[in-house]
Amino acid sequence: MKNTRAVKFYAVIVCAVFIFGCEESLQNSHAPVHSGPIDDLVPEANRIIQEGLADTDPLIKANTIEVIAATKQIKLMPKVERLMQDDFVPVRFAAVLAVGDMEYTFAKISVKQLQKDTDENVRIAADYAMSKFGAGSKFELVRKAITSNDQTIRANAVFLLGKSGDKNSLKVLYWVLHNNDSDNKVKFQAAEAIARLGDERIYPKLWAMLISVYAEDRVMGVRAMGALGTTEAKNALITMLDDDLPEVRLIAAEQLGMLGETTGEAEVLKVFMKNLTAEMDKEEIERINTLAALAIGEIGTPGLTQFLPQLLKDESKRVRIAAAKAVIQCTKKSQAAGKTPL
């Protein structure tokens, strides 16, 4: 039997998992809540994102920065650039990563200054961003960081190499994967990075993660399969829609949605139509609603977007931020399809 302990999944951004080792959420409704155009929800989503950037919780700020980068909201990048000077490492890391991913060259001078930051995680993120600008070490400093004895630095270096698109990093990523000094999370992050770089040889390792008795392993395996994105990987993700844990099923639905598949829609609907959270504690409800919102953003069907208004009003900041991300994503998809006026 698979291990059924709860998955400790909160952060919207992946990197925060490695840098950092209330009232109850709204009850899920059985009735549709929104039938109008998705762009009607954009003002509320924008307000939530603006609030997240100013939040006192560094993880909330970091999550919000990731949402801005993921949804390519260039108009907010000046505010993100200012957060590169934040007192907290995860915020600086997320901000400089967003600047690199958006190739926001207006922040180039600020990024260059962070190459001398007191924290090595921030320094390698700055090297990543400069390399994305075409002005850095071509990720050489990031590759060197994978030999660090600090597992957090090693994990973040692996994460950055996976995002780099640089297939010259595959050799060092396989070294990390097989190195006895790498802990399990680093190895799993290396497997995902290899998958993100499109190396199909990693598939057997990812499959082994999917059939692990540990929920955390399965979650990372699901994300890695999504990153690989092959037909074989999609089929593997479909099997995870039958996992014992709703968290794993929702993440599989999200990853399938990211790959253009709506197969997981029914699993997300269960959150709202089957009272899935009825016997869960507050922490579990927050986790499920966050994952449901993230899945809605990737799947984007009308049957799911109707529930976004209640998620935007959830009492959890994490849920609201995830829902805001979903609104922006679904609006962009609708605009691209010509269904909503620009």
TAPE-V543413 format. One record per residue. D_FIRST is the distance of its C-alpha to the first C-alpha in Angstrom with 1 decimal. Layout:
<<D_FIRST> <D_FIRST>>
//
This chain:
<<0.0> <3.8> <6.5> <8.6> <11.9> <14.8> <16.2> <19.7> <21.5> <25.1> <27.6> <28.9> <30.1> <28.0> <30.5> <30.4> <26.9> <28.5> <31.8> <30.5> <28.1> <33.9> <34.1> <31.4> <31.0> <32.5> <30.8> <29.7> <32.2> <31.9> <35.3> <36.2> <37.9> <39.6> <41.3> <43.9> <44.0> <41.3> <44.1> <45.2> <42.4> <43.4> <45.8> <43.2> <40.7> <43.5> <44.3> <40.8> <40.7> <44.1> <43.0> <40.0> <42.3> <44.3> <41.5> <41.8> <38.1> <37.8> <34.2> <35.4> <38.3> <36.2> <33.9> <37.0> <38.5> <35.5> <35.9> <39.6> <38.9> <36.2> <38.5> <41.6> <43.8> <46.6> <48.8> <46.7> <46.7> <49.8> <47.9> <44.9> <47.5> <48.8> <45.4> <45.4> <47.6> <45.2> <44.8> <41.0> <39.4> <36.6> <39.2> <41.5> <38.7> <37.6> <41.2> <42.3> <39.2> <40.1> <43.7> <42.7> <40.4> <43.1> <45.7> <47.8> <50.7> <52.7> <50.6> <51.2> <53.5> <51.0> <48.3> <50.6> <51.2> <47.5> <47.5> <49.0> <46.6> <45.9> <42.1> <40.9> <38.1> <40.9> <43.1> <40.6> <40.0> <43.8> <44.0> <41.4> <43.5> <46.8> <45.3> <44.4> <48.0> <49.1> <50.7> <48.2> <47.2> <45.2> <42.1> <43.3> <43.0> <39.4> <38.6> <40.2> <38.1> <34.9> <36.2> <36.4> <35.0> <33.9> <30.4> <31.2> <34.2> <32.4> <29.6> <32.3> <34.3> <31.4> <30.8> <34.5> <34.8> <32.1> <34.2> <37.5> <37.4> <38.9> <37.5> <39.6> <36.8> <34.2> <35.4> <34.9> <31.6> <30.3> <32.0> <30.0> <26.7> <27.4> <29.4> <28.1> <29.7> <27.5> <24.6> <21.2> <22.3> <25.5> <23.9> <21.7> <24.9> <26.8> <24.4> <24.9> <28.7> <28.9> <27.3> <29.7> <32.5> <31.6> <30.7> <28.5> <27.8> <25.1> <22.9> <20.8> <20.1> <19.1> <16.7> <15.1> <14.8> <13.2> <10.2> <9.9> <7.2> <10.2> <11.5> <15.1> <14.6> <13.4> <16.4> <18.8> <17.7> <18.4> <21.7> <22.6> <22.0> <24.3> <26.8> <26.8> <27.5> <27.9> <27.3> <24.4> <23.0> <23.6> <21.7> <18.7> <19.0> <19.2> <15.7> <14.5> <16.2> <13.3> <10.8> <9.2> <11.9> <15.5> <16.7> <15.0> <16.3> <19.7> <20.1> <19.3> <22.0> <24.3> <24.1> <24.7> <27.6> <29.0> <29.1> <31.0> <28.3> <28.0> <24.9> <22.9> <25.7> <24.0> <21.0> <23.7> <25.7> <23.0> <23.7> <27.2> <27.3> <24.3> <24.8> <21.4> <22.5> <24.0> <21.9> <21.5> <23.7> <26.4> <24.5> <21.6> <24.2> <26.0> <23.1> <22.2> <25.9> <26.5> <23.8> <25.1> <28.6> <27.8> <26.2> <29.3> <31.6> <30.1> <29.8> <33.0> <33.4> <35.7> <33.0> <31.3> <34.3> <35.7> <33.3> <34.6> <37.4> <35.3> <33.1> <36.4> <37.3> <34.1> <34.8> <32.6> <34.4> <31.3> <30.6> <34.3> <34.5> <31.5> <33.2> <36.6> <35.1> <33.8> <37.3> <39.0> <36.7> <37.1> <40.8> <41.2> <39.4> <41.6> <44.7> <43.9> <43.5> <46.9> <45.7> <46.8> <50.1> <50.1>>
//
